[in-house]
Amino acid sequence: MNTKVKHVVIVGGGSAGWMAAAMLSRLMGQQLNITLIESPDIATVGVGEATIPPLQVFNQALGISEPDFIKATQGTFKLGIEFENWYKRGDSYMHAFGQFGKDLALTPFHHYWLKSKPADTASFWDYSLNYQAAKANRFTPLATIKGPSLPGITHAYHFDATLYAALLSERSQQQGVTRIAAKVGDVHLNQYNGFIDSLTLDNGQSIKGDLFIDCSGFKGLLIEEALNTGYDDYSHWLLCDSALAVPCKPTTLTIPYTRSIAHQAGWRWRIPLQHRTGNGIVYSSQFMSDEQAQKELLDNLDNEAIGTPKQLRFTPGRRLKQWHKNCVSLGLSSGFLEPLESTSLHLIQSGLIRLIKLFPTLDMPSSYQDEYNRQSKREFEQIRDFIILHYRLNQHQELPFWRYCQTMAIPESLREKIELFEQTGNVFRHQEELFSEAAWVQVMLGQGIVPQRCHPLTEGLTEQQLSQFLSDLSGIYRNSCDQLPSHDQFIHHHCRAPAQHDA
């Protein structure tokens, strides 16, 4: 008996649907018949315009070159995220991608920096090439720094998510994916096992499938409305439940980093693209009205708005089962974590890779689903903790929203990480955890935690040796940064989008 899954039906387009279609058709196109159903009347959310570095690997697997990707999506390069006003008003720090300094033996660099008893924690970023390049508006792909054995620049992207979906749609259909422009009317479940048998579309067409992938957005048309999987609500830790997004005309200088700017009840984002700047505000409706949020957003644009702000409502959290029976949810249908650390597209990517590694047979063995759900739960919770960390460490005593975040109960997993760093300067991560040790160190240092001690192995350097070591490293990063071209120059010469797309 043939037990292979042959017919895969994807419900919903946008980034999630077309990322799934592109990857499955690229890797398994000879084995699968893939149909994607998207409604021409339902607009995609389209706010996921900043990413983290793993998207490079995803695009490489699809055979999309970096210059072609940047041109097609009006993209720019991203070296990190700058957090403004998160600790105290007027303060800022950056979560810069890549390595800091140079580890010695088994001791991470930040312990040596701590041993030097720095007068200002801001000096830690002297040892990041990504940070130096970001603030100097410089960029070029750079694997290593010439001379010393130090890694170069680690980058991600800013891009137009709608254009990315269009690029993937074109490639997917060239690879044999069938696109149907229609709405799903009814979902038909098998009366014996509760699996999805077929979908009836608003044009009367019936679509059968072996495996269904729900990319239908917040509503979770299949995973929730049809299969009732339930939801793990994080809103007692993450109070923000609303967002407004609006683009504006581009500025003359395109910076290579995302800006996240705290306000009285949440934060604003600013994402520079070639043809426009993406702007948005994330806020808690308990502490800020929609009218206040819109005024805060529009009053702080860099340039003239393009259109009117688009409203989003959400409940932070995740589906209790992101794979249930013969349905896998990806993107917003699987859950939502605010885009503070640009993880939305990464969660689509990791969920898709997890599905491919655990790709089922027709009987949908429960062990596959259980392992998928265990890994998904762990990933969501680890990202959840990292986002909560930013809110927890604020010092805005005068603002009710932020004061609540300072004193609220937090997950035990996060409390343990904070206490360990406070007391020892150490960060321990679980296997395959997304955020690096350097990422955790930057947020905790940037928001006021200075560890009580550093690692005893740092005693192997004398005070003079340590001073020389740090001085040499900061000089190397400064000099390396000075040799980079400007971010705008690099884009102009290598990945400038066609003029007809410019706004």
Solvent accessible surface area in square Angstrom, and as a share of the most:
residue,aa,sasa,rsa
1,M,219,0.98
2,N,102,0.52
3,T,57,0.33
4,K,138,0.59
5,V,6,0.04
6,K,76,0.32
7,H,86,0.38
8,V,1,0.00
9,V,2,0.01
10,I,0,0.00
11,V,7,0.04
12,G,13,0.12
13,G,13,0.12
14,G,8,0.08
15,S,21,0.13
16,A,12,0.09
17,G,0,0.00
18,W,5,0.02
19,M,0,0.00
20,A,0,0.00
21,A,0,0.00
22,A,2,0.02
23,M,5,0.02
24,L,0,0.00
25,S,8,0.05
26,R,113,0.41
27,L,93,0.46
28,M,23,0.10
29,G,26,0.25
30,Q,181,0.81
31,Q,98,0.43
32,L,12,0.06
33,N,78,0.40
34,I,9,0.05
35,T,25,0.14
36,L,0,0.00
37,I,3,0.02
38,E,32,0.14
39,S,18,0.12
40,P,95,0.59
41,D,110,0.57
42,I,114,0.58
43,A,86,0.67
44,T,63,0.37
45,V,39,0.23
46,G,30,0.28
47,V,27,0.16
48,G,19,0.18
49,E,7,0.03
50,A,12,0.09
51,T,2,0.01
52,I,8,0.04
53,P,28,0.18
54,P,41,0.26
55,L,5,0.03
56,Q,37,0.17
57,V,93,0.54
58,F,2,0.01
59,N,6,0.03
60,Q,121,0.54
61,A,41,0.32
62,L,4,0.02
63,G,43,0.41
64,I,8,0.04
65,S,53,0.34
66,E,46,0.21
67,P,57,0.36
68,D,84,0.43
69,F,0,0.00
70,I,0,0.00
71,K,74,0.32
72,A,39,0.30
73,T,0,0.00
74,Q,0,0.00
75,G,0,0.00
76,T,0,0.00
77,F,1,0.00
78,K,0,0.00
79,L,0,0.00
80,G,0,0.00
81,I,1,0.00
82,E,12,0.05
83,F,0,0.00
84,E,28,0.12
85,N,27,0.14
86,W,1,0.00
87,Y,47,0.18
88,K,95,0.40
89,R,162,0.59
90,G,68,0.66
91,D,57,0.30
92,S,66,0.43
93,Y,13,0.05
94,M,0,0.00
95,H,8,0.04
96,A,1,0.01
97,F,12,0.05
98,G,29,0.28
99,Q,71,0.32
100,F,10,0.04
101,G,0,0.00
102,K,68,0.29
103,D,76,0.40
104,L,47,0.23
105,A,99,0.77
106,L,166,0.82
107,T,0,0.00
108,P,32,0.20
109,F,3,0.01
110,H,9,0.04
111,H,0,0.00
112,Y,10,0.04
113,W,4,0.01
114,L,20,0.10
115,K,42,0.18
116,S,45,0.29
117,K,172,0.73
118,P,42,0.26
119,A,116,0.90
120,D,85,0.44
121,T,43,0.25
122,A,60,0.47
123,S,35,0.23
124,F,3,0.01
125,W,10,0.04
126,D,58,0.30
127,Y,18,0.07
128,S,0,0.00
129,L,3,0.01
130,N,4,0.02
131,Y,51,0.19
132,Q,36,0.16
133,A,0,0.00
134,A,0,0.00
135,K,86,0.36
136,A,48,0.37
137,N,30,0.15
138,R,71,0.26
139,F,0,0.00
140,T,29,0.17
141,P,64,0.40
142,L,48,0.24
143,A,88,0.69
144,T,85,0.49
145,I,10,0.05
146,K,182,0.77
147,G,82,0.79
148,P,47,0.30
149,S,96,0.62
150,L,2,0.01
151,P,55,0.35
152,G,9,0.09
153,I,15,0.08
154,T,48,0.28
155,H,14,0.06
156,A,0,0.00
157,Y,4,0.02
158,H,0,0.00
159,F,0,0.00
160,D,12,0.06
161,A,6,0.04
162,T,80,0.47
163,L,48,0.24
164,Y,0,0.00
165,A,11,0.09
166,A,57,0.44
167,L,32,0.16
168,L,0,0.00
169,S,16,0.10
170,E,101,0.45
171,R,62,0.23
172,S,0,0.00
173,Q,77,0.34
174,Q,137,0.61
175,Q,64,0.28
176,G,59,0.56
177,V,8,0.05
178,T,73,0.43
179,R,93,0.34
180,I,21,0.11
181,A,50,0.39
182,A,6,0.05
183,K,84,0.36
184,V,24,0.14
185,G,51,0.49
186,D,82,0.43
187,V,36,0.21
188,H,79,0.35
189,L,76,0.38
190,N,40,0.20
191,Q,156,0.70
192,Y,189,0.72
193,N,74,0.38
194,G,19,0.18
195,F,41,0.17
196,I,2,0.01
197,D,58,0.30
198,S,10,0.06
199,L,0,0.00
200,T,40,0.23
201,L,4,0.02
202,D,95,0.49
203,N,91,0.47
204,G,59,0.56
205,Q,78,0.35
206,S,71,0.46
207,I,19,0.10
208,K,150,0.64
209,G,14,0.13
210,D,34,0.17
211,L,0,0.00
212,F,0,0.00
213,I,0,0.00
214,D,0,0.00
215,C,12,0.07
216,S,29,0.19
217,G,18,0.17
218,F,69,0.29
219,K,109,0.46
220,G,0,0.00
221,L,30,0.15
222,L,0,0.00
223,I,0,0.00
224,E,44,0.20
225,E,98,0.44
226,A,19,0.15
227,L,15,0.07
228,N,113,0.58
229,T,15,0.09
230,G,24,0.23
231,Y,69,0.26
232,D,43,0.22
233,D,60,0.31
234,Y,1,0.00
235,S,41,0.26
236,H,98,0.44
237,W,44,0.15
238,L,2,0.01
239,L,15,0.07
240,C,0,0.00
241,D,38,0.20
242,S,0,0.00
243,A,4,0.03
244,L,6,0.03
245,A,14,0.11
246,V,3,0.02
247,P,36,0.23
248,C,0,0.00
249,K,86,0.36
250,P,42,0.27
251,T,56,0.32
252,T,143,0.83
253,L,93,0.46
254,T,18,0.11
255,I,32,0.16
256,P,0,0.00
257,Y,17,0.07
258,T,9,0.05
259,R,57,0.21
260,S,1,0.01
261,I,9,0.05
262,A,6,0.05
263,H,10,0.05
264,Q,79,0.35
265,A,1,0.01
266,G,0,0.00
267,W,4,0.01
268,R,24,0.09
269,W,16,0.06
270,R,23,0.08
271,I,8,0.04
272,P,12,0.07
273,L,3,0.01
274,Q,14,0.06
275,H,18,0.08
276,R,36,0.13
277,T,6,0.04
278,G,3,0.03
279,N,4,0.02
280,G,0,0.00
281,I,0,0.00
282,V,1,0.00
283,Y,0,0.00
284,S,0,0.00
285,S,55,0.36
286,Q,130,0.58
287,F,67,0.28
288,M,8,0.03
289,S,48,0.31
290,D,45,0.23
291,E,131,0.59
292,Q,93,0.41
293,A,0,0.00
294,Q,74,0.33
295,K,133,0.56
296,E,45,0.20
297,L,3,0.01
298,L,65,0.32
299,D,90,0.47
300,N,52,0.27
301,L,33,0.16
302,D,72,0.37
303,N,62,0.32
304,E,107,0.48
305,A,35,0.27
306,I,60,0.31
307,G,59,0.57
308,T,117,0.68
309,P,26,0.16
310,K,92,0.39
311,Q,67,0.30
312,L,22,0.11
313,R,122,0.45
314,F,15,0.06
315,T,63,0.36
316,P,2,0.01
317,G,0,0.00
318,R,4,0.01
319,R,16,0.06
320,L,91,0.45
321,K,94,0.40
322,Q,4,0.02
323,W,1,0.00
324,H,35,0.16
325,K,57,0.24
326,N,5,0.02
327,C,0,0.00
328,V,0,0.00
329,S,2,0.01
330,L,4,0.02
331,G,13,0.12
332,L,40,0.20
333,S,0,0.00
334,S,9,0.06
335,G,6,0.05
336,F,21,0.09
337,L,3,0.02
338,E,1,0.00
339,P,31,0.19
340,L,3,0.02
341,E,0,0.00
342,S,7,0.05
343,T,0,0.00
344,S,33,0.21
345,L,9,0.04
346,H,22,0.10
347,L,23,0.11
348,I,9,0.05
349,Q,8,0.03
350,S,17,0.11
351,G,4,0.04
352,L,0,0.00
353,I,63,0.32
354,R,26,0.10
355,L,0,0.00
356,I,39,0.20
357,K,160,0.68
358,L,35,0.18
359,F,38,0.16
360,P,5,0.03
361,T,45,0.26
362,L,66,0.33
363,D,100,0.52
364,M,8,0.03
365,P,38,0.24
366,S,78,0.50
367,S,71,0.45
368,Y,71,0.27
369,Q,21,0.09
370,D,69,0.36
371,E,51,0.23
372,Y,3,0.01
373,N,20,0.10
374,R,133,0.49
375,Q,50,0.22
376,S,4,0.03
377,K,90,0.38
378,R,109,0.40
379,E,23,0.10
380,F,8,0.03
381,E,41,0.18
382,Q,25,0.11
383,I,0,0.00
384,R,17,0.06
385,D,9,0.05
386,F,0,0.00
387,I,0,0.00
388,I,0,0.00
389,L,0,0.00
390,H,0,0.00
391,Y,2,0.01
392,R,64,0.23
393,L,19,0.09
394,N,0,0.00
395,Q,77,0.34
396,H,7,0.03
397,Q,104,0.46
398,E,109,0.49
399,L,33,0.17
400,P,73,0.46
401,F,2,0.01
402,W,0,0.00
403,R,103,0.37
404,Y,93,0.35
405,C,2,0.01
406,Q,29,0.13
407,T,105,0.61
408,M,13,0.06
409,A,86,0.67
410,I,27,0.14
411,P,11,0.07
412,E,93,0.42
413,S,53,0.34
414,L,0,0.00
415,R,86,0.31
416,E,94,0.42
417,K,27,0.11
418,I,15,0.08
419,E,64,0.29
420,L,57,0.28
421,F,0,0.00
422,E,63,0.28
423,Q,83,0.37
424,T,37,0.22
425,G,0,0.00
426,N,31,0.16
427,V,11,0.06
428,F,142,0.59
429,R,100,0.37
430,H,113,0.50
431,Q,157,0.70
432,E,150,0.67
433,E,9,0.04
434,L,41,0.20
435,F,11,0.05
436,S,53,0.34
437,E,50,0.22
438,A,23,0.18
439,A,2,0.01
440,W,3,0.01
441,V,1,0.00
442,Q,0,0.00
443,V,0,0.00
444,M,1,0.00
445,L,3,0.01
446,G,15,0.14
447,Q,3,0.01
448,G,35,0.34
449,I,16,0.08
450,V,89,0.51
451,P,12,0.07
452,Q,129,0.57
453,R,140,0.51
454,C,34,0.20
455,H,53,0.23
456,P,98,0.62
457,L,92,0.46
458,T,0,0.00
459,E,121,0.54
460,G,66,0.64
461,L,42,0.21
462,T,79,0.46
463,E,151,0.68
464,Q,151,0.67
465,Q,94,0.42
466,L,7,0.03
467,S,67,0.43
468,Q,104,0.46
469,F,35,0.15
470,L,15,0.07
471,S,66,0.42
472,D,70,0.36
473,L,8,0.04
474,S,14,0.09
475,G,13,0.12
476,I,47,0.24
477,Y,4,0.01
478,R,134,0.49
479,N,88,0.45
480,S,14,0.09
481,C,7,0.04
482,D,94,0.49
483,Q,144,0.64
484,L,10,0.05
485,P,50,0.32
486,S,35,0.23
487,H,1,0.00
488,D,46,0.24
489,Q,98,0.44
490,F,22,0.09
491,I,6,0.03
492,H,123,0.55
493,H,134,0.60
494,H,98,0.44
495,C,2,0.01
496,R,104,0.38
497,A,3,0.03
498,P,55,0.35
499,A,82,0.63
500,Q,147,0.65
501,H,92,0.41
502,D,57,0.29
503,A,89,0.69
